[in-house]
Amino acid sequence: MALSPHRFGLSCALTTPMRGDGAVDLSRLASHSRHVLAAGCDTVTLYGTTGEGAALGLQERMAMLGALMGAGIDPASQIYAGIAASSLEEALAQARAALDMGAKGLLLAPPFYFKGISDDGLYVWFESFIAQLGSSARNIILYHIPSVTAVDISVSLVERLKRRFPGIIAGVKDSSGSYANTEALLKAHGELAILVGDERQLAKAVRNGAQGSICGVANLVPHLLRPMVYEGQDSAVVNALVDEICSGPVVASVKALAGHVHGDVGFGPMRAPLQALDEAGRKRLFAAFDSITQARAA
């Protein structure tokens, strides 16, 4: 077992509570953020996939970060910001807003509209993005999630970017679901923070040098994920939870379950075009969650 002497730790890919009218519920967002940090997360990541980040506008993003700061959460040590835009101008606007407000770093997805993009084309986009950020660029985690973006961030592209921007490219979040890809990243870029999106692969990856995770299940059971991140411990409960969540619409399921954990029926509305679980789906999911977690308690 080769636990990394460095540790990114556990970051919650925050769900974004919405009101019935579709606006972000800033009060619930701040309260939930404080909860996951107290329960075992080292940081929170706003505007990620679980947080419906690609559907959030610039003013909303600033209001959300401001709400967390107003709740006493320190952006410089506790907040990462997801960047989700195909336009370089929009990606830069999102990044500058977060970094100017003091965010610790960025979770940077590739441009996702055009398909069949070469590494050379992606390199130009990423290089332009980071170069134009200038001296404010810091702690950039490249976000590999081809199931959503349909764009790969290859091991060789990471090599080019980390050599071009040493000390700025801080890591890679691998949400490919392929342990072989995580293994390749660890072998080639073990000095970076290689993070695992699929919690079922987290403990194994940590035992082989991964530094932690930015993940959606941290909205629900950060206390169970922490031993996986810091000790490489397997968790049958976490594996069962992820299997259950992945059997339906993942983002809607995580949001509904966050409300279930809080005993708050107001957690659930989604930003169109995504849709919330119907009542039957919620009841089935909640029963499965209770059964899985209570089995551990017993």
SULJONOR-V447398 format. One record per run of one state. SS is the DSSP state (A for helix, B for strand, O for the rest). FROM is the first residue (numbers start at 1). TO is the last residue. If there is no record, write none. Layout:
# SULJONOR-V447398
ss from to
SS FROM TO
SS FROM TO
This chain:
# SULJONOR-V447398
ss from to
O 1 8
B 9 13
O 14 17
B 18 18
O 19 23
B 24 24
O 25 25
A 26 39
O 40 42
B 43 46
O 47 52
A 53 55
O 56 57
A 58 70
O 71 74
A 75 78
B 79 83
O 84 87
A 88 100
O 101 104
B 105 109
O 110 118
A 119 136
O 137 139
B 140 144
O 145 145
A 146 149
O 150 154
A 155 164
O 165 168
B 169 174
O 175 178
A 179 189
O 190 192
B 193 196
O 197 198
A 199 207
O 208 211
B 212 215
O 216 217
A 218 231
O 232 235
A 236 246
O 247 249
A 250 262
O 263 278
A 279 297
O 298 298
